[in-house]
Amino acid sequence: MKPAAFEHLRPDTAEALAGLLSPEAKLIAGGQSLGPMLNLRLARPARLVGLSAIRALGEIREQDGMIVLGAAVTHARIEDGDSPVPLPPMLRHVARGIAYRAVRNRGTIGGSLAHADPAADWITALTALGARVVLRSAAGTERRVAMPGFVRGAYRTALSPDEIIAAVEIPAAMRDAIWGYDKICRKVGEFADAIGALALHPPTGHVRLVAGATGAAPLVLAEAGAELARSARHPAIPALRDALAAALPGTDPVKLRLLATSLSRAIAKVLPA
Amino acid sequence: MAKPAPPEQQQGTGEMTSGIGARVLRKEDARHLNGKAQFVGDIKIAGCWEAAFVRSPLAHARIRGVTKPAGFEDRVFTMEDMPDLRPIRCESTLPSYKVSDYPALATDKVRHVGECIAICIAPTRAEAEDLAEAVTVDLAPLPVLADIDTALAPGAARLHEDWDDNLFLTTRHDGDLSGAKARAAVVVERSFETARQAMNPMEGKGVLARWDHRADQLVVHTSTQVPHLIRTGLSDCLGLDQAQVRVIAPDVGGGFGYKCVLQPEELSVSWVARKTGRAIRWTEDRREHLTAGANTRQHRYKLTAYADGEGRLLGIDADIWVDIGAYSVWPFTACLEAAQAGGNLPGPYDLGAYACRTWSVATNKPGFTPYRGVARPGVCFAMELTMDAIARAVGKDPLEVRCLNLVPGAAMPYTNVTGKFYDSGDYPAAARAAADMIGAGNFAARKAAAAAEGRLIGLGYACFTEQSAHGTKVFAAWGLPLVPGYEQATVKLAPSGAVEVRSGNHSFGQGLETAIAQVACDWLKLDISRVKVTMGDTALTPYSTGAYASRGMVMAGGAVSKAAEELARRLRIHGAHLLQCAPEDTEIRGGAVWNGQASASFAEIAAAWYLHPDRLPDDVDTAGLEVTEGYKPAIDTGLFTYATHAAIVEVDPESGRTEILDYVIFEDCGRRVNPMILEGQSYGGAAQGIGSALFEETLYDSAAQPLTSTLADYILPGPAELPHFRLGHSETPSPYSRHGIKGVGEGAAIAPAGAIVNAINDALAPLGAELTRIPATPHRVLGAILEADAAREAAE
């Protein structure tokens, strides 16, 4: 389990990085997902471009009502609240539950989003929080993609080959969100079998109920979310299961049950069942 | 003039802080905790190259050709390059057994994913893997025997083409069940399945071979439990005289049975080292382990139990299938698992009538290898779930049904229905003790209180015996090509007055290095820091068949005991001369020979013997202060450790997750040499058993492609998944072994699946769901609940 030979570059500025982007190049930040794939030779890029020397990618700040997390901010920093601006409590809670501390020390929020493993935490949690992803092209132009649209499917995102994830932006109002997050996995630290996430912010009308680890992109349950916000009542598990079954045709009954359970448990953190 | 050995168990009064019974910290831990241990991967030899294997991507295929990358023909080797390397070949004396060749590198066919086809060498592993990728293998796919049913189907392809079916072995035990059937008030029928597993020692296999021109020897450093056996196997296959092979097992990071057989990689690496004159190392990586090393535990059962209205067992009728995989491993063969399964199914129970048929089925998977507990985790799971099913059928407490059927102390020694000789103990007492420890008396109230909160909790038991240190007759009856007998050890007083112990057995995490030193301390009455233990090097130690079958402590410990006893006798003779008294008037304590207030220290005696023989009489016994003795227990049918495990679990019916709320082990393994090491063995074994019960499973698709090739897919329990184990012990010394010791290395891995799944089924009983397959994953638990729901709805 040794990687095939590759060229390894570590630019220290965004400009230098821009010149290195190409379809043959693969970006690496913490390497917690890409590293094993390189070792298994499932990924065999000719060129590996490390992001950890670019300081700007590790910054956290607040700007225009958004909390901006640089793409190379590690899960551990979020878990620890190691940030010049306060982070939403849900963000820190989710970070704490990602894999193991050794993984969190190296793994980054941007890397997790770019990898888009359907069972990973950030794609689901950030969808619930109404986050958007800042994508920067080699030419220096930026575009912002809201979270439900960024993940296109299992391991598929809106990233173009000449773009990097520069940052993640989360509405600062989410510091006051009412939230619930639940993850079912076979073992502490393993990838999830089901994730339920709920974030509510009545002043701004934000309501997001999301099922994660579906095997595809996180599923936003808009109707069920709106209904629970309106009624302030915990939906019945069979109703959640029916909503999931309608949205995820062909999913086996056990998986549906797990997804419904984690959704219900996430909601229960906010509204007693 | 040598006195006969004293009666068994005379020694070990526990007066010494390092002797038998002392909770001594392990000698080996300092180097492990400080990262100073030396595993195969730590060995540095100038000019050593690394090896990587080209492994089969298909489960069953004919090899049409292997093309080496141009320019690298001298760095890639196939079986065609090795006409002088004999395949691993296991003979067996069992009548229906079929012999198969297991070549170090595939010849005409590949028979499982991960089978070695070619070995590639380069200065680094990464370069060796590059080379392996560049080798082209032309394979013509053959029909795949992915499971037992496919392999046994009429007209199935043949795994070994000179066979007339796909069966390594069938066995029968034809007891007469007519009386049991006639008298039975209840009949319980169940089918059970256990998953295929990989053993996952922290250190996988590893081998480093080189030719030593000075010694004219092939020197093989390998991560093994059985260095002397590997020497025998290597010299047989390589066509070398045993004198030309030296095997050194350095620190070994876990064995569990995975490393008790001759590995094809040991052969090919050795052959290449000899051929090229280079030191060559290969280190198994985790993907290789999880695919090519997924070689154990997979059983299927169909059981019918007959009992009277009280739950007294009248008879058992069993069919057992073992998914052996493609090859017979040396020396334990493809026979061991089924022979043990059929022989051990009755377990600790007093059973009148027993019939059993076993099938050892050849499939396109890695060849079955004995894993901690060998067959018994499977048979214990099947038998213990059956006991609970009987209890439900007769409406009695599962503990009471067990106690009704367990062999009682008054019946000891007891020969069971398959001829196993249970040497000592009181099995019902252990079951009751476990029940008391876990609070069985008030469990019904606890369960009702949980139910009132909407929680499902359950209590489960599993009882077993662990045959340990079984010897010649037992292994001969299993038809093995190689049968263990005596064990030798050397104990020497060094010139400094320190003691050296040499054993051909091996220590690989189970603490044998410390435990056999304690046995020497017991006779020589000195602190363990004064005992140096050397193991694992065939050049430095007496022949031993090695550490497996829970034999190390009994056999190596027994041999060290005999040698240390004899050394103590000689020390008293020399000490008496220095003290000018009769040997009978001396005693040994505190590292010295004493006569009244006068003493001669071991250092003084050693100085006299080695450096100042003028201080000893002219007619001194020249046998010296280095003693090699051999040992075998008074019986070689094995010493039976026994235990009951009890578990309380909570099952979450919404997520299918099982949480272990309490776990108790009550065990009797005879005299305990080091209770702390024993506790460690219990924790580790039970952790592996919990892995089998709830987590571990090598999954395959219909083409026998392994789907669990990383630790993200193959789930091992971690600290958060394991309970705080609570241990209880009784000590019934075996009348048949030195110091009354019984083996204990495997036991704790045997019972967890039975105890936990019984507890799960107890918890699920209100829902009408029952599990009969392990691991009891959340998916299976939820599946069983959904199925029970559907059945209930259909009935309404």
Interface residues (C-beta under 8 A of the other chain):
Chain A: M1 K2 P3 A4 A5 P36 L40 R41 I184 R186 K187 V188 G189 E190 F191 D193 A194 I237 P253 V254 R257 L258 T261 S262 S264
Chain B: T124 R125 A126 E129 D130 E133 D285 R286 R287 E654 S655 G656 R657 F695 T710 A712 I715 P717 G718 A720 E721 T777 P778 H779 L782 G783 L786
